[in-house]
Amino acid sequence: MIPIKVVSGDKAPEPRSPAASALQYLQPGTLNLTALPPLSLYIHFPWCVRKCPYCDFNSHEARGEFPEEEYLAAVRLDLEQSLPLIWGRKIYTIFIGGGTPSLMSAKGLDRLMSDVRTLLPLDGACEITMEANPGTFETEKFKSFRASGINRLSIGIQSFNARHLKALGRIHDDGEARRAVEIAHANFDNFNLDLMYALPSQTLEEAREDLATAMAFSPPHLSLYHLTMEPNTVFAKYPPALPDDDTSADMQDMIAVATRQAGFEQYEISAYAQPGRRARHNLNYWEFGDYLGIGAGAHSKISFPHRVLRQARFKQPKSFMEAAVKGNPVQEEYEISRADMGFEFMLNTLRLTGGFDPRLFGERTGMSITAIDKTLNAAEAKGLLYRDHKIIRPTELGLRFLNDLQQMFLGE
């Protein structure tokens, strides 16, 4: 295996020729991928109005003005410098996440999309999603976003209950949440609503009301997340009073029944879609596809015929912009080892309720599925996994104890 430098800390590595780097990764290695997976593009916008107490994403409060033009110039440089790694490959989905990308000006978003179209070949049916906070919705602005090429929104509602929104530290209220969905409906025929449950002091009936309100808007897609206490967040330091395990389980059962009755299919642990409306960008992640991540703190997974590369950009916006100008915004870079490949694949694909074709393992990892046979058998024996020659999928028990199931493949 060709050694690949791992960089950490705040000091940018010495710039390398992107073409030279690409040639390095094309050399013989330990894997044998017969075809490259679909490629997505992720663009990170790091600023938000206020950091939510449960959020562990790379987001930074915009105290007054933020350097939009300088940041977008750095993002373009990042993309230009990454091109040799993906020469000849088409982009099938784009996701602009954050932070709060909808803080961007209409002019800024148009510039970003123009740069992307200039530098990359996009599939004719490319799904282009932008995350949006209900507290930033303006009708004319979102009409401009649509005209610039955004064809899907992911709206961070979290709750339609004013008390719960306040407890979550959201900048919008319940009225703004409803208005945001109405604006989305008027300008986009494809959008997702994000909701959270097991919120501080939330009752089962309140969770039911939130879900019913969301479904009354007939969204093509719902993402329903159990609130978790992530490390290094305000909630981790000062935990709120949360529903007990039995109440949380009742909420999960209620969601399963209500969404199914409304015609939604749960195709991933937290994702529910109307027929034909699955989130293609996220599905590419869960099927262990490739993605180029640009912008502050963005992560990439890029496959080559004989290796799979991971990268992470500098997280702090200022450090990222300075490094991009110097020619290398990548802070960390490494190959996924053969020893870790099975775990990395299963960590993603086991989130899919319908499972995956066993042939996908070989296509995406360049290895034989016999490499994880022992653990597959052990998981099947515990009733966590179903497998035959056509499908490998988690059982209902496996989905309930997904973390335990995924951890079985660690070090495989």
N, C-alpha and C positions, 0 to 999 in steps of 0.2 A: 504494500500500500504506500502511496506517496504521502509523506507527512504533510499535514496542513496546519498552519500556524493558528493557535488560539490566542486571542488578544483580550485583555480585560483592563479595567481601570479607566481613567479619563483621558489618557493620552492616545491620540490616534496612531495607528500603525503607519509605517512608511508606505506611501502609495505604490501599488504595483500596476503594471500594465494589465488592464482588463482582458485584453486578447491573450496575453501570456498566461493569465490565470485560467482562462477557458481551455487553452491548450493543455495545461497541467491536468485538468480534471478529465480530459478526453483520453489520457493515457490508460493503459491496461490496469485493472484493479481487481478487487476480490469478488465483485458481483457480475451478473450477466443478465441485464435487462433487455428483453427482446424488443420492447417498444417503450417510448417515453409516455408518461401519463399526460392527461389534459393539464394545461397550464392556466392558472388564475393570477390576477394581480391584486395585491392589497396595498392601499395607500393610507398611511396613518396621519391624522390631523390631531395634534397633541393637546389643544387647548379646550377648556370648558369654562362655563360661567362660575361654577362652584363645584368643588370636589364632594361627591356624595360619600357618606360615612361608611358605606359597604363596598366601595369601589377600589379594586386593586389593579385597575388598568393603568397604562402609561398616560395619565392625563394631568394637566397642570392648569391651575386657575389663571384665567386671563385677567390680570388686574389692570383694567383700562384697555388700551390698545395692545394688540399683538402684531408682530412683524409679518403680516400676511405675504407681502410681495417677496421679502427676503426668504421666507420659508418655502414658498412655491418655487422660487429659483433654485433653492437647494434640492428640492424634490426632483426637479427636472435634471439637475446634475447627477443625482443618485440614479435615476432611471437611465440616463445616458451611459454612465459608468458600468451599469449592470447588463447592458445589451449583449456583450459578447458571450455571456453565460446562457443566453436563451436565443441565439441567432436562429432564424428560420422557424421559430415556434409561434403559433397563433395563440392569442388570448381569448379564452372562452367566457370568463366572468371577471368582473371588477367589483371590489368592495372598498368603499371609502369609510373608514371607521375612526374612532377616537376614544377619548375626547368627544367633542361635539362638532362634527364637520359642518353642520348646518349653521354654525357661526360664520362660516366663510361668506364673503360677499358674492353676489351673483357674478360680478366681473372676475373674481378670483377663481370661482368654480369653473367658469367658462375657459379661463386661461389654462387651468389644470387639465381639463378634458381635451383642449386643443393640443396641448403638449403630448398627452397620451396617444391621441390619434395620429399625430405627426411621427412619433417614434416607434409605435407598435402596430403590427397587423392584428386587427380585431375581427373575431368571428362575426358574420353577418347577423347572428341572433344573440350577440353578446349581452348577457345580463349585467347591468350596471347599477349597483345598489349603493345608496348613501344612508348612513345612520342619521337620525334627526331627533332632536329634543323638542317636545311639545312647547317648551317655553321660548323657542326661537322661530315659530311658524309665522310667516308673513305670506299672504296670498301671492302677491306679485313676485316675491323672491323665489317661491317654489315653482311658479310658472317658468321663471328664468332657468331654474335648475333643470326642469323637464326639457326645455328647449336646448340646453347645453348637452343633453344626452343621458341624463339620469333617467332610468326607466323602472326603477324599483326603490321604494323607501323602506327602511326598518325603523319604526318609531318607538322610542323608549318610553312607553306609557307607564309601566310598572304597576300602577293602580289607578282606578277611577275614584278612589275614596280620599277625600281631602285630608282626613286625619292620618292616613297611612302615607300619603305623599309627603306630609310634613315630617313624619317620623323617619322617612327615607332621605330627607334632605334635598328633595327634588325642587327645582326652581319653578315648576309649573303647578297649577292647582287643578282641581277636577274639571272645571269649566274649560280651561285651556287644553286639557287632555282630549275632551270631546271635540273641541273646535279643530284641533290638529288632525284628528281622523277625518273630519268633514272636508278639510282642505286637501288632504291626501286623496280622498275619494274623488274630489272634483278634478284633480290634475294627474292622477296615476291610476292605472288599472291593475297594478301589481304592487302590493305593499304587505309588510309584516307588522304585527303589533307585539311588542315585548310586554309581558306581564310577569310579576313575581308573586309568589304565595308563601305562606308561613311567615308573614310579616309580623313585626312587633305588635303583640296583643290582638292579632287578627283572629276572628272566629271563622268557623266553617261556612256560616251563612254569608259573611262578608266576602270570603274568597269566591263563593258561588255567584254573588252579585257582580263582582269584578269580571268574572269570566262571561257571565250573561251579557253584561254591557258591551264587552269586547265583541262577542259573537253577533250582537244585534247590528253591528256595522258591516257584517258580511265580509270580513277580511279574507283574502286568499290564503293567508298564512298566519299562524300564531306561534310564538316562542314563549313557553311557560317554564319559568325557572324557580326552583326552591331557593329562598334566601339562605346564603351560607356566610359564616363568619370567616372571611379570608384574613390571613396574616397581614400585619402592617397596615391595617385599616382602623378607622376610629371605632367601628363596631367591635373589632377584635379587642381593643383596649378597654372599651366601655360597653360591654354586651348589653343589648336591650332585652326585655322580657319577651321571649318567643313562645309560640305554641308548642305544646309537648309533642313527643313522637307520635302518640296515638292520633292527635288532632291533625298533625302533618300528613300522616298516612291516610286519614279520612279525606283530606284535601286532594291528595293524589288520586284516590279512588273516584272521587267526585269528578275530577278533571277528565279521567279516562272515560267515564260514562257520558258526561255532557258533550265532550268533543265528538265522540263516536256518534251520538244521536244527532248532532248537527252536521254530520257528513265529513268531518275532518279525519284524516288518517294520521296516526302517530307513527312517523317513519324513523324518528330518532328520539333519543331519550327525552329531549326537551322541545322537539319540533313537531308541529301539527299542520297539515296542509289540506286544502281542498284538492280534489282530483286534478292532477296535472300541474299543481302550483308549488311543488317542492322548491326550496331554496337551492339553486344549482351551485352557487358559490360555496356554501357550507357543505353541501353534499360532496363536493370535490375534496374538501378537507377530510371528511369522514371516510371517504374511499381511498385515502392515502395518495391523493393526487398532488401535483406540484403547484407551488405558488411563489411568486416573487413579491416580497414585501419591501416597500420603499417608504421613507419617512422616519421620523424619530421613533426609535424602539421597535420598528417593524421586524418581523421574522420571515425568513425564506426557507423553503424546502425545494431544492432543484435537483432533478435526476439527470444522470449521464449514463451512457451504456454500461459502465463498470463501477459506478459509485453514486451515492446520494449525499448531497451537500446540505448543511444547515448554516444559516447566517443570522446574526442579530445586529441591528443598527444601534448607534449611540442613543440612549433614552432621552437625555436632557435636550430640549430643542436647540439651545445655544451650542452645545457640544456637537450635535448632529449637523447644524448648519456650517459650523467652522470646519468640521471634518469633510463635508461634501465639497466645500470650496477647495480644500487641499487635495482632494482626489480619492478619498477612501472613507466613506461614512460607516463602513462595516467594523463593528467593535469585536465581534466574536464569530469564528468560522471553524467548522469541523465537519468531518465525514461521519455519517452514522455507521457504526461498526457492525459487522455480521452478528456479533453477540447481542446487540441491542435492536437489531432490525425487526425481529419477531414481535417484541414488546411494543415498539413504535407503531407497527402496523395494527396490532390488535387493540392498542389504546384508542385508536380512532374508529376502526371498523366495528368494534363491539358495541358502539353507541347506536348502531343501526338496528332497529327492532326486527327488520326483515333479514338481517344478516348479509352475507356476501358469498359469491361463487368462489369455491376453493382455488380456482385458476387465477383469481385476482391476486392472491398472495404472491405467486410466482411472477406475475406481470409487474407488480409494484415494488417487490423487494429484490428480484433477481436471484431468489433462492427457492429451493424446493420446500413444499409445505411439510415434508417429513422433518424439517428442522424444528418444528414445534409440535410434532406428533404426540410426544410424551405428555405435554401439558394439555393438549386438546383432549386426550383420553382421560386425564385426571379431572378436568373440568366437566366432562360428560358424565363421569362416574358420580360426581357430586350433584348432578342434576342442574348445573348452571349453564350447560351448553347443549344444543342439539346439532348433530352433524350427520350428513350423508354425502354421497358423491356430487350432489348438486348445490348444497347449501351448508353454511356454518352460521349459526345464529344463537344469540343468548336466549335462554328460556325466560319465562316470566320471573322465576326465582333469580336467574342470572341478572336480569334488569334491576331487580330490587337490590341486589348486592353487587352492583356493577363494579365498584372500586375493588372489591375482593377478587372478582373474576379477572379484571385487568391485571391486578398485581401478580396473579399466578404466572403471567408470561414474562415477568421481570427477570432478566438474567437467563432467559431461555437459550 
